[in-house]
Amino acid sequence: MFKIQTLNKIAACGLNRLPRDNYESATEIVNPDGILLRSADMHSMDIPTSVKAIARAGAGVNNIPLDKCSERGIVVFNTPGANANGVKEIVIAAMLMSSRNLYEGIAWTNTLKGKGADVPPLVEKGKAQFVGPEIQGKTLGVIGLGAIGVKVANAATALGMTVLGYDPFVSVDAAWSLSRDVKKAPSLDVLIAESDYITIHVPATKDTKNMFNEERIARMKKGARLLNFSRNGLVDNAAIKAAIASGHIAGYVIDLPEEELLGVDKILCVPHLGASTPESEDNCAVMAADQIREYLERGNIRNSVNFPACELAPSGKTRITVANKNVPNVISSLTAAIGASGLNIDDMINKNRGDYAYNIIDVSGEVSDDLVAKLGAVEGVIMVRVLPDCQ
């Protein structure tokens, strides 16, 4: 029986992916094997030693202490792409709202309450202040061509926009999904200089912090608009406010508002609604549950943010999984210990990612506690699990 602790409300369709005869899930649970969550902050949480995996029903994992989890061999999953359509739709809507000054126009119209029969002529007289350009024929720059960026780029081409994409790390799957009409920008600076609208879809890292600083914002077209439905910290707030005040930038939309941006003319602060659709929440819950189940039952890793993707088809044999520091001689030490115990290795796979590596080893026979102890004692090994009769 696997025990799953839920730190947030997880959609029932996700929890239903965990068979009740083999899983117990609850918000209060002792010694959980796994944790499912959405936005709960785990940084101050004392994570039980029993936890083997954490799955976030969403893309960002800044609410999870990744370093601590990696050091303990806890595999952390996210759900990239599960909310992509919901975010795509709101990005397109936000681009239109900003370009056509819809929010400002609607807010102004509501001030006419009580004017009675004067409302229609006042509307006709005042609407000129909200004139904004159409997006058809304009250029959209998409920074980051993951699941969301690809969908945004494809949707924009369907709306008649010229689309420039930039992502030096674009995956093969993303490339296959990208419309042939999306043009590859030769550099980030070229995309910035040529785009009428720019939308950011990259993670928040030390390399992307303030990627839109004063210098880059100055390179944008006069009258261009910037959209950030990714993370705080990607755009320098002071720099974007100054560029809007000077008239160089026509608008900024952010889905993660900060106090200093509230109430600023031409800045639309959306209350983190990018993935707030019932469909997105369901998709994320299902994907998170499936990934944590696959790992707990078979040891396979899909969409981990701290360990490499690693999958081996079940053989019905006993499966040993090992997480280790990515240092020399670990594999040779593991195989030597297994051979010395009298077990034959039927199949195995090793993958690494940065400072960490992961191994799946299928053997014929029973794995003794003594062998588990010897494997765990190998220098660099941080986690050993045994899955009998892996199906």
C-alpha positions in Angstrom: 0.0 0.0 0.0 1.5 3.3 -1.1 0.6 6.4 1.0 0.2 9.8 -0.8 -0.1 13.1 1.1 -1.9 15.9 -0.6 -0.9 19.4 0.4 -3.5 21.1 -1.8 -6.8 20.1 -3.2 -6.1 17.8 -6.1 -8.7 17.2 -8.8 -10.6 14.0 -8.2 -9.9 12.8 -11.7 -6.2 12.8 -10.7 -6.6 11.0 -7.4 -8.8 8.5 -9.2 -5.7 7.4 -11.2 -4.3 5.9 -8.0 -6.1 2.6 -7.5 -7.7 2.5 -4.1 -6.6 -1.1 -3.5 -3.0 0.0 -3.6 -3.0 3.7 -2.6 -4.2 5.7 0.3 -4.3 9.5 -0.1 -5.1 12.2 2.4 -4.1 15.7 3.6 -3.0 14.3 7.0 -1.1 11.1 6.6 1.8 9.4 8.5 5.0 8.4 6.6 3.8 9.1 3.1 5.6 7.6 0.1 4.8 10.5 -2.1 3.4 14.0 -2.0 1.0 15.7 -4.4 0.6 19.4 -4.4 -0.1 22.6 -6.3 1.1 25.8 -4.8 1.8 24.8 -1.1 5.1 26.2 0.1 7.3 23.2 1.2 10.5 25.2 2.0 9.8 25.3 5.7 8.3 21.8 5.8 10.0 18.9 7.6 9.8 16.4 4.8 9.3 12.9 6.2 12.1 10.4 5.6 9.6 8.0 4.0 9.0 10.4 1.0 10.4 9.0 -2.3 8.7 11.4 -4.7 7.0 14.7 -5.0 4.7 15.7 -7.9 3.5 19.2 -8.5 0.3 19.6 -10.5 1.7 22.6 -12.4 4.9 23.7 -14.2 6.8 25.9 -11.7 8.5 24.2 -8.7 9.9 27.3 -6.9 7.7 26.2 -3.9 9.7 23.0 -3.5 13.2 22.8 -2.0 14.9 21.1 -4.9 18.4 21.0 -3.5 17.2 19.3 -0.3 15.2 16.8 -2.3 18.0 16.0 -4.6 20.4 15.4 -1.8 18.0 12.9 -0.3 17.2 11.2 -3.6 13.6 12.4 -3.7 12.5 12.7 -7.3 10.5 15.9 -8.0 8.0 15.9 -10.9 6.2 18.7 -12.6 3.5 18.7 -15.4 4.9 20.6 -18.3 2.3 21.1 -21.1 -0.7 20.0 -19.0 -1.9 23.6 -18.7 -0.5 24.8 -22.0 -3.8 25.4 -23.8 -5.2 27.4 -20.9 -2.1 29.6 -20.8 -2.1 30.0 -24.6 -5.6 31.3 -24.6 -5.0 33.9 -21.9 -1.8 35.1 -23.6 -3.7 35.7 -26.9 -6.5 37.4 -24.9 -4.0 39.6 -23.0 -2.3 40.6 -26.2 -5.6 41.7 -27.7 -6.6 43.5 -24.5 -3.4 45.4 -24.3 -3.3 46.2 -28.0 -6.9 47.4 -28.2 -6.8 49.1 -24.7 -9.9 47.1 -23.7 -9.3 47.2 -20.0 -8.9 51.0 -19.9 -11.9 51.5 -22.2 -14.2 49.3 -20.2 -13.0 50.9 -16.9 -13.7 54.4 -18.4 -17.1 53.4 -19.7 -18.2 52.2 -16.2 -17.5 55.8 -14.9 -20.4 57.0 -17.1 -22.9 55.2 -14.8 -25.7 57.7 -13.9 -25.3 59.8 -17.1 -28.6 58.4 -18.5 -29.4 59.4 -22.0 -26.0 61.1 -22.3 -24.1 57.8 -22.2 -24.2 57.0 -26.0 -22.9 60.5 -27.1 -20.3 60.5 -24.4 -19.1 57.0 -25.5 -18.9 58.2 -29.1 -17.0 61.3 -28.0 -14.6 59.5 -25.7 -13.8 56.3 -27.5 -11.0 57.9 -29.6 -8.7 57.9 -26.5 -8.7 54.1 -26.6 -7.8 53.4 -30.2 -5.3 50.6 -30.5 -3.8 48.6 -33.4 -5.0 45.3 -34.8 -2.6 42.3 -34.3 -3.1 40.9 -37.8 0.1 41.5 -39.9 2.1 42.5 -36.8 5.1 40.5 -35.5 5.0 38.5 -32.4 8.3 37.4 -30.7 7.9 34.2 -28.7 10.8 33.6 -26.2 10.9 30.0 -25.1 9.4 27.3 -27.3 8.3 24.8 -24.8 4.7 23.4 -24.7 3.2 26.8 -24.0 5.4 28.8 -26.3 4.7 26.5 -29.2 0.9 26.7 -28.8 1.1 30.5 -28.5 3.3 30.7 -31.7 1.0 28.4 -33.7 -2.1 30.3 -32.6 -0.6 33.6 -33.5 0.2 32.4 -37.0 -3.4 31.3 -37.4 -4.4 34.9 -36.5 -2.4 36.3 -39.4 0.7 37.4 -37.4 4.3 37.0 -38.4 5.9 35.0 -35.6 9.6 34.9 -34.6 10.6 32.2 -32.1 13.7 32.0 -30.0 14.8 29.0 -27.9 18.4 27.7 -28.0 17.3 24.6 -26.1 14.2 23.7 -28.1 13.3 20.0 -27.8 12.8 17.6 -30.7 9.1 17.2 -29.6 8.6 20.9 -29.5 10.2 21.3 -32.9 7.8 18.7 -34.4 4.8 20.6 -33.0 5.8 24.0 -34.2 4.1 25.4 -37.3 6.2 25.7 -40.4 5.2 29.4 -40.5 7.1 30.2 -37.3 10.4 31.8 -38.2 13.6 31.1 -36.2 15.1 34.3 -34.8 18.9 34.3 -35.2 19.3 35.8 -31.7 17.3 37.2 -28.8 18.4 40.7 -29.7 17.1 40.4 -33.2 13.7 39.1 -32.0 13.5 42.0 -29.5 14.3 44.6 -32.2 11.9 43.3 -34.8 8.8 42.4 -32.7 5.7 44.5 -32.1 4.6 42.2 -29.3 6.9 39.9 -27.2 5.7 37.1 -25.0 8.1 35.4 -22.5 7.8 31.6 -21.7 11.0 30.7 -19.9 11.8 29.5 -16.3 13.1 31.8 -13.7 16.8 31.0 -13.2 19.9 32.9 -12.5 20.5 33.2 -16.2 17.0 34.6 -17.0 16.8 37.0 -14.0 16.0 40.5 -15.3 16.5 39.2 -18.9 14.4 42.3 -19.8 16.5 44.9 -18.2 16.9 48.6 -19.1 19.2 47.8 -22.0 17.0 45.1 -23.6 13.8 47.1 -23.1 15.5 50.1 -24.9 16.1 47.8 -27.9 12.4 47.1 -28.3 10.4 48.8 -31.0 8.8 52.1 -30.0 5.2 51.3 -29.2 5.9 47.5 -28.7 4.1 45.6 -25.9 5.6 42.9 -23.6 3.7 40.0 -22.0 5.0 37.9 -19.1 2.9 34.8 -18.2 5.9 32.9 -16.8 7.5 34.1 -13.6 8.4 37.2 -11.6 12.0 38.4 -11.9 12.2 38.0 -15.7 11.5 41.7 -16.2 13.0 44.6 -14.3 10.0 46.4 -12.9 11.7 49.8 -12.6 12.9 49.6 -16.2 9.5 48.6 -17.7 7.8 51.3 -15.7 10.2 53.9 -16.9 9.9 52.8 -20.5 6.1 53.0 -20.3 6.3 56.5 -18.7 8.5 57.7 -21.5 6.2 56.4 -24.1 8.8 54.0 -25.6 6.7 50.9 -24.6 3.0 50.9 -25.2 2.0 48.3 -22.6 3.1 45.5 -20.3 0.9 42.5 -19.1 2.0 40.3 -16.2 0.2 37.4 -14.7 2.1 37.6 -11.4 1.5 41.1 -10.1 3.7 42.8 -7.6 2.7 45.9 -5.5 4.9 48.3 -7.4 3.1 47.5 -10.7 -0.5 47.9 -9.4 -2.4 51.0 -10.6 0.3 51.9 -13.2 -1.1 53.2 -16.5 -0.6 50.8 -19.4 0.3 47.9 -17.1 -2.2 45.1 -16.9 -1.9 43.0 -13.7 -3.6 39.7 -14.1 -4.2 37.7 -10.9 -2.2 34.6 -11.9 -5.0 33.2 -14.1 -2.8 31.6 -16.7 -3.6 28.1 -15.8 -6.8 28.7 -13.8 -9.2 26.7 -15.9 -11.0 23.5 -14.8 -9.4 21.8 -17.8 -5.9 22.7 -16.8 -6.3 21.7 -13.2 -7.7 18.3 -14.3 -4.9 17.8 -16.8 -2.2 18.7 -14.3 -3.7 16.4 -11.6 -3.9 13.4 -13.9 -0.4 13.9 -15.2 1.1 14.4 -11.7 -0.7 11.3 -10.4 0.4 9.2 -13.4 4.0 10.2 -13.0 4.2 9.5 -9.3 2.5 6.2 -9.7 4.9 5.2 -12.5 7.8 6.0 -10.3 6.6 4.3 -7.2 5.5 1.1 -8.9 8.1 0.8 -11.7 10.9 3.2 -10.8 10.5 5.0 -14.2 11.1 8.8 -14.3 9.2 11.1 -16.6 9.3 14.9 -16.3 11.5 15.2 -13.3 13.0 18.6 -12.6 16.0 17.3 -10.5 16.7 13.8 -11.9 17.2 12.6 -15.5 14.4 11.1 -17.5 15.0 7.3 -17.3 12.7 4.5 -18.3 13.0 0.7 -18.7 10.2 -1.5 -19.7 9.1 -3.8 -16.9 10.5 -7.3 -17.2 8.7 -9.1 -14.3 12.1 -9.3 -12.6 13.3 -7.7 -9.4 14.1 -4.1 -10.0 16.7 -2.1 -8.2 16.7 1.7 -8.6 19.7 3.8 -7.4 20.1 7.5 -7.3 23.7 8.8 -7.0 26.0 11.7 -7.3 27.3 11.9 -10.9 30.8 10.8 -10.0 33.2 8.1 -11.4 33.1 4.5 -10.5 29.6 4.3 -9.1 28.2 1.9 -11.8 31.2 -0.4 -11.7 30.8 -0.6 -7.9 27.1 -1.3 -8.1 27.5 -4.1 -10.7 30.4 -5.6 -8.8 28.3 -5.8 -5.6 25.4 -7.3 -7.4 27.6 -9.9 -9.1 29.3 -10.8 -5.9 25.9 -11.5 -4.3 25.2 -14.1 -7.0 22.6 -12.2 -8.9 22.6 -11.8 -12.7 21.8 -8.5 -14.3 19.2 -9.0 -17.0 18.9 -5.4 -18.1 19.9 -1.9 -16.9 20.0 1.7 -17.8 21.9 4.7 -16.5 21.2 8.3 -17.1 22.7 11.5 -15.7 21.6 15.1 -15.3 24.0 17.7 -13.9 25.2 16.6 -10.5 23.0 13.6 -10.2 22.5 10.2 -12.0 19.8 7.5 -11.8 20.0 3.8 -12.5 17.4 1.1 -13.1 18.8 -2.5 -12.8 16.7 -5.6 -13.3 18.0 -8.8 -11.8 17.0 -12.4 -11.5 16.4 -13.5 -8.0 15.7 -12.0 -4.6 17.6 -8.9 -3.4 18.8 -9.4 0.2 18.9 -6.7 2.8 22.7 -7.2 2.9 23.0 -6.3 -0.8 20.8 -3.2 -0.3 23.1 -2.1 2.5 26.2 -2.7 0.3 24.7 -0.8 -2.6 23.8 2.1 -0.3 27.4 2.2 1.1 28.9 2.8 -2.4 30.5 6.2 -2.4 28.2 8.7 -4.1 25.0 6.6 -3.7 22.1 8.6 -2.1 19.1 6.3 -2.5 18.4 2.6 -3.2 15.0 1.1 -3.7 14.0 -2.5 -4.5 10.8 -3.3 -6.5 10.1 -7.0 -6.4 8.4 -8.6 -9.5 8.2 -5.3 -11.3 5.4 -5.5 -13.8 
